[in-house]
Amino acid sequence: MPIFQRLMVLLAKPETTYGTDPTLTGAANAILAKNVTIAPMEGSDVSRDLVQPNFGNQPTIPADTHVTIEYDTELAGSGTAGTAPAWGPLIRGCGYAEVIVPATSVTYSPVTNGIESLYKKFWMGSTLHALKGARGTGKITANAQGIPIIHWKFWGLYVPPSEVAAATPVLTNFKKPAIVNKTNTPTFTVNSVPLVMRNFSLDLANQVEPRLLVGSESVLITDHKEQIDFTCEAVPVSTLDLYAMALASSVVPVSLVHGLTAGNIVTVSAPTAQFKRPTGYQFNQGIAEWPLSMLALPNAGNDQVSIALT
């Protein structure tokens, strides 16, 4: 019998002890994902380079063996203010702390120390691929007239695949997203100036390092380098002089608010973002637009971006 593409199940849960299965269940830890790809045996093939009296391939030995997995989740709140979204464990595994104010908000901000790790289980049919000690990075994308998504990539320590009956996923904690448009996305500002936005992304741009040494094997996040990219309608420099700001390396706030009702409002903020040099104009429907990039810079530290759900 073939393995059908649709027979995928994905679970993820923060680890209590690094690299140890924290007991995942389909009822509590299922992830509603799309565009899933897995590289089940990343690493290198070390040639033995043996002396032989003829031409031909050399035998190799696998080394640096680890697993990577990528997928998208839809960007939406939990539906209840002060309750973490179902994708919350994923961003915790990307070096972001979760702060909950009951009945009010859930906020994610970067941390340098004490970064959590995840245990992941992915079934392709009845074949179970697990990643232990996983950490990763993410990219939020909000394009006009599209579904806002987060693209995730995780690296994890290798666990030999096995044939195990797949968990039964319960996905009701994942809520229906709202299309990015004028009504559902009421705020996009740069330096407090409202702009007409075509697309927006916040790349967490984590530096993720599988560190496979004698005496210790782990996956580490060794840096955050968040970047914001967006395309907006060009405006006069009297409204927003991005050229002067780029030349002066000025830092200004960026804010995107998506969603309208309590429990479903997502606010992405970068309070001290610096313009990179503008590259020029592009034209859509006869209108001049700017493709722009900004670096999210820390101020006091670990405050370069926040993702708040209210």
N, C-alpha and C positions, 0 to 999 in steps of 0.2 A: 504494500500500500504506500502511495506517496504521502509526503507531509505537506498539507495544504498551508498556503501562506497565511491564511486567516487564523490559524491555530496558534496564536501568540498570547502569552500571559506574562505580565511584568509586575514584580513586587519590589519594594524598596523600603528600608527601615534603618534609622540611625542605630549604630552599634553601641552597646554598653562597654564592651571590651574589644579593643581593636582586633579586627580580623576574625571575630567569633560570631557565629550565627546567633542573632538575638531572637530567633523563632518568629519567622514571618508567617503571616496568614493571608489568605485571599480576602477575608472579611475586613481586615484592618489595614493592609499595606499594599493593596492593588493600585497601580498607576494607569490612568487613562491616557494612552500615548498614541502617537501616529508617526509614520516614517521611521520605524525602528530599524536600525542596522547594528549588527554586532560583529566584532572581529574577535573570535574566540581564542585565538592563539597568537597574539602579537608578540614580537620579540625579534630575535636574530637567529641565523643558522651559522654556527661556528664550524668552519672547515677544519678537518683534521690534518690536511696538508701532508699526507703520507708519501713517502718515496715509493714510486712504482715504475716499472720498466716499460711503460706504455702510456699512450694518451688515454684520457677518460676522466669522468667526474670523480671528485673526491667525496667521501662520505662526510656528513655533517652531523652536528649535535645541536638540538634546540637550546637556546639560552635566552635570558631576560624575558621569560615567558610571563605574559600578563594578558588582561582582557580589556577591551574598550567597547563601549556601547553608546550609541547616539539615538536621540529621539526628540520629538516635539510634544509639549503639552499646551493646552489652551490656557490663556491668561484670564482667570476669573477669580473672584473672591469665594469665600465659603457660603455666602448668603446670610451670614450672621455676624454682625460687628463684634470683634473681640474673639472670634473663633478662627484658628489658623486654616488656611486653604489646604486642599488635599495635596498640592505640590510643595507644601512647606518643607517636608523632609528633604526634598531635592536641593533646595537652595541652602539649607543647613549643611549639606554635604559639599557645598561650593564655598565654604568659608564665610557664611553669613549667619549672624546670631538672630534668634527669634525672640522678640520682646512682645509679650501679650499684656494688654490692658483690658481686663474683663469687660465685656459688653461695649467696648469702645474701639479698640484698634489692635492690629498686629503689624509690627514693623520689623523689617529685615535690614540690617546694616553689616558692613564688612568687619571682620575681626582678623587680627594678626596671630593671636595665640589661642590655643584650645579649640582648634578647628575640628568639627565632628567628622566622622566617617560613616559610610553607609554599607550595608550588606544588601546585595541585589540578587534577585533570582529571575531568570528569563527562560520561559519555556518556548521552544519551537517544536510544536507537536508535543510528544512526551519526552523530548530531550531537554534536560535541565542544564542551563549554563548559569553558573553562579559567579559573582564577583564579591570578594571580601576585601575589607579595608578600602572601599572605593571613595574617591574624591574626584571633583570635576569642576566644570565651568559651565556658564550659561549665557544666552543672549536673548534679550527681550526684543521682539519686533512688533511694531504697531503701524500697519500700513492702511491708509485711507481706503475704506470699503472692503477691508479684509478682517479676518479673525485675528486678534492679537495672540501671539504664541510666545513660548519660551523654548528655545532650542538648547538641549542639554548634551554634554559629552562627559562621560565618566571613565576613569581608569581604575581598574581593580586588580588585586592579586588573583592569580590563576587558581581555579578549582576544577579538577577533572570533570567533564560532563558525564551525566548519568541518565539512565532512563527511569523517570519518576513520574507518577501521575500528576498532571498539572493541577495547581490550586484553582479553586473556583473564585474568580474575582468579583468583588462587590465594589461598584464604581459610583455609587450614589453621592459620595462626598464631592465629586467633581461636578461643578455647576456649568450650565450653558453660558458661553461667553457672549458678549455684546459686540456687534460690528463696530469697527473704528469709523466714526463719522462725526459730523458737526454736532449732532444731538448727544450722542453717547460719550463723546470725547470733548468736554466743554472747555478744557484749558490746555493750551500749549504756549508757553512763554519762554523767552530768552531775555535776560536782564529786565524782567517784568514787562517786556513788550510782547503783546499777543501776535502770533504769526500764523499764517495759513500754511498748514503742514501737509505734505504728501505722504512722507514715510518717516519713521523714527525707529532707532534701535539703541539699546544700551547693551554693550558687550562687557560682561564681567571680566573677560580677558585674563582669567587666572593662569598663572604658570604652574602647571601640574607635572610632577616629576615622579615616575616610578623609580624607587630607590631600592635596588635589589643587591644587597651586600651580604658578606659573610657575617652572621650574627644578627642581622636585622633585615627584614623585607617590609617595605611600606610604600604607600603612595602619599606624597606630600604636596601641599599647595605652598609654593615658596614666594609668591607675589600676587598682588591684585593690580591690574593696570586698566581700570575701567575706561571705556571710550564711548562717547555718544556720537552717532551719525544721524543726520536728518536731511531731508530735502524740503524746502519751504519756498513760498513765493518771495522773490526779491523785493526789497523795499528801499526807499531812498535812504541815503546815509544820515539824513536829518532825523530819520525814525530809528534806525539801528545802524550805527557805524561799526560794522564788524571788522572793517579794514584797520581802523584805528585801534580797536581792541586787540586784534591779532598782532599788530605791530608793537603794541605796548605790553603784550603778554598779560592783559587784564584778566581777572577772574570775575565771572558773573553767574547768577543763579539760572538754572534751567528747571522747568517744571512741566510735567505732563500728567494730566488727570483724566482717567478713563473710568466710566461708570457713573450711575446716577443714584442708586438706592443703597441704603445702609447695608453693609456686608458685601457689597459688590463694587465699591469704589477703590480703584488702585491709583495711587499717586507715586510717580517716579520723580525723585528730586535729586539734583546735583547742585548744591549751594555754591560751590566754588569751581566752576568749570572754565577752562581756558580754550579759546578758539585756536585751532590750527590754521595755517595760512589758507585762505580761500583759493579754490582752484579755478573758479570762473563761473559761467552761467550754463544752464541747460534750458531747453525750451520744450514746453508741453502745452499743446492746444493753443500755441501762439503766445504763451505767457512765459516771461523770464523767471526762472527758478534758480535757487542756490543749492548745490549739494555741499553740505558743511560737516565738519568734524570738530569735536571738542574733547579735550582730556578732562576727566573728572579728577580734580586734585584734592588731596586731603588738606584739611586746615589744622585742627588739633590732632588729627589722626583717626583713622577708621570712620571718617565722617564724609567721605567723598561722594557717596550716594546713599540714598535710602529708598526702600520700596515699602510703602505704607498701605495697609488695607483697612478701610473704615466703613 
